[in-house]
Amino acid sequence: MKSTAKKQATNLSIRSDLLKKARARNINLSQTLEENLEKILQEQDRRAWLEQNREAMEAANRFVAEHGLWSDDLRKF
């Protein structure tokens, strides 16, 4: 997901061997960091959501296991 948020300069430390290789391959470090940081944050958000909603999902699953789905009688397959 592309953001229109303003970019902000920051200082980072990176291993010199990685920096040398990335520069040799014309890798855009800012873009690479943004893309991977976004993936990491999305995964953390997903895990937090699952944990926050775990009890509700378990309760819903128990209800369906006990009572079935409202559409069970409507399905033709």
C-alpha positions in Angstrom: 0.0 0.0 0.0 1.5 3.3 -1.1 1.2 6.1 1.4 1.2 9.8 0.7 2.8 10.5 4.0 5.6 13.0 4.0 9.1 11.4 3.9 11.4 12.1 6.9 15.1 11.9 6.9 16.7 9.6 9.4 20.1 8.2 10.3 20.6 4.4 10.1 23.5 2.2 10.7 24.1 -0.7 8.4 26.8 -3.3 8.0 29.4 -2.0 5.5 29.4 -5.3 3.5 25.7 -5.1 3.0 25.9 -1.4 2.0 28.6 -2.1 -0.5 26.7 -4.9 -2.1 23.4 -3.0 -2.2 25.1 0.0 -3.8 26.8 -2.3 -6.4 23.4 -3.6 -7.3 21.7 -0.2 -7.4 19.3 -1.2 -4.6 17.3 1.8 -3.3 17.8 1.4 0.5 15.0 3.8 1.4 12.4 1.9 -0.7 13.7 -1.4 0.4 13.4 -0.4 4.1 9.9 1.0 3.6 8.6 -2.0 1.8 10.0 -4.5 4.3 9.1 -2.4 7.3 5.6 -2.2 6.1 5.4 -6.0 5.7 6.7 -6.5 9.3 4.2 -4.0 10.7 1.3 -5.6 8.8 2.3 -9.0 10.2 2.5 -7.6 13.7 -0.9 -6.0 13.3 -2.3 -9.3 12.0 -1.0 -11.2 15.0 -2.2 -8.6 17.4 -5.7 -8.7 15.8 -5.8 -12.4 16.0 -4.8 -12.4 19.6 -7.3 -9.6 20.5 -10.1 -11.5 18.8 -9.1 -15.1 19.6 -11.8 -15.6 22.3 -14.6 -14.2 20.0 -13.5 -16.5 17.1 -13.4 -19.5 19.4 -16.8 -18.7 20.7 -18.2 -18.4 17.2 -16.6 -21.6 16.2 -18.1 -23.4 19.2 -21.6 -22.0 18.4 -21.4 -23.2 14.8 -20.1 -26.6 15.9 -23.1 -26.9 18.3 -25.8 -25.3 16.2 -24.6 -25.3 12.6 -24.9 -22.5 10.2 -28.1 -20.6 9.6 -27.8 -21.5 5.9 -27.3 -25.3 6.3 -30.9 -26.0 5.2 -30.5 -23.7 2.1 -27.4 -25.2 0.6 -27.9 -27.5 -2.4 -24.3 -29.0 -2.3 
